[in-house]
Amino acid sequence: MTADLPRLELSARISRTSEGLHAHLPVTGPDALDILLRSLPPTPEAAGVTNDFGLHI
């Protein structure tokens, strides 16, 4: 599902991400946000980010 993301334009990547979240995130609203926030690394550096995009990568 993610192998072709680099070839997609931004709007298609956003759509694919949204579809994946909808299909696999078992909750909605504040509970979903809590799950997503807890899934992030504590810092961009901990995620291996080496540019100024930070956690948007």
Sine and cosine of phi, psi and omega as CSV:
sin_phi,cos_phi,sin_psi,cos_psi,sin_omega,cos_omega
0.00,0.00,-0.45,0.89,-0.02,-1.00
-0.96,-0.29,-0.13,0.99,-0.09,-1.00
-0.87,0.50,-0.56,0.83,-0.05,-1.00
-0.99,-0.11,0.09,1.00,-0.01,-1.00
-0.82,0.57,-0.67,0.74,-0.01,-1.00
-0.87,0.50,-0.44,0.90,-0.02,-1.00
-1.00,0.10,-0.26,0.97,-0.05,-1.00
-1.00,0.10,0.48,-0.88,0.11,-0.99
-0.96,0.28,0.26,-0.97,-0.11,-0.99
-0.81,0.58,-0.74,0.67,-0.04,-1.00
-0.89,0.46,-0.59,0.81,0.04,-1.00
-0.94,0.34,-0.60,0.80,0.06,-1.00
-0.91,0.41,-0.66,0.75,0.03,-1.00
-0.89,0.46,-0.70,0.72,0.01,-1.00
-0.88,0.47,-0.70,0.72,0.00,-1.00
-0.89,0.45,-0.66,0.75,0.02,-1.00
-0.90,0.44,-0.70,0.72,0.01,-1.00
-0.87,0.48,-0.69,0.72,0.02,-1.00
-0.88,0.47,-0.67,0.74,0.01,-1.00
-0.91,0.42,-0.68,0.73,0.04,-1.00
-0.89,0.45,-0.68,0.73,0.00,-1.00
-0.89,0.46,-0.62,0.78,-0.05,-1.00
-0.97,0.25,-0.50,0.87,-0.18,-0.98
-0.89,-0.47,-0.24,0.97,0.03,-1.00
-1.00,0.06,0.89,-0.46,-0.18,-0.98
-0.98,0.21,-0.01,1.00,-0.07,-1.00
-0.68,-0.73,0.10,-0.99,0.04,-1.00
-0.75,-0.66,0.11,-0.99,0.10,-1.00
0.89,0.46,-0.62,-0.78,-0.06,-1.00
-0.86,0.51,-0.56,0.83,0.01,-1.00
-0.91,0.41,-0.65,0.76,0.04,-1.00
-0.91,0.42,-0.69,0.73,0.02,-1.00
-0.87,0.49,-0.67,0.74,0.03,-1.00
-0.87,0.50,-0.70,0.71,0.02,-1.00
-0.88,0.47,-0.71,0.70,-0.02,-1.00
-0.90,0.44,-0.70,0.71,0.00,-1.00
-0.91,0.42,-0.63,0.78,0.03,-1.00
-0.94,0.35,-0.35,0.94,-0.01,-1.00
-0.99,0.16,-0.25,0.97,-0.03,-1.00
-0.98,0.21,0.53,-0.85,0.12,-0.99
-0.93,0.36,0.34,-0.94,-0.07,-1.00
-0.91,0.42,-0.48,0.88,-0.01,-1.00
-0.58,-0.81,0.35,-0.94,0.10,-0.99
-0.85,0.52,-0.61,0.80,0.00,-1.00
-0.88,0.47,-0.63,0.78,0.02,-1.00
-0.91,0.42,-0.40,0.91,0.03,-1.00
-1.00,0.04,-0.05,1.00,-0.01,-1.00
0.99,0.10,0.27,0.96,-0.01,-1.00
-0.97,0.24,0.77,-0.64,-0.02,-1.00
-0.86,-0.51,0.32,0.95,0.05,-1.00
-0.72,-0.70,-0.04,-1.00,-0.09,-1.00
-1.00,0.08,0.17,0.98,0.09,-1.00
-0.97,0.25,-0.31,0.95,0.02,-1.00
0.87,0.49,-0.66,-0.75,-0.05,-1.00
-0.98,0.21,-0.02,1.00,0.06,-1.00
-0.91,0.41,-0.33,0.95,0.04,-1.00
-0.89,0.46,0.00,0.00,0.00,0.00
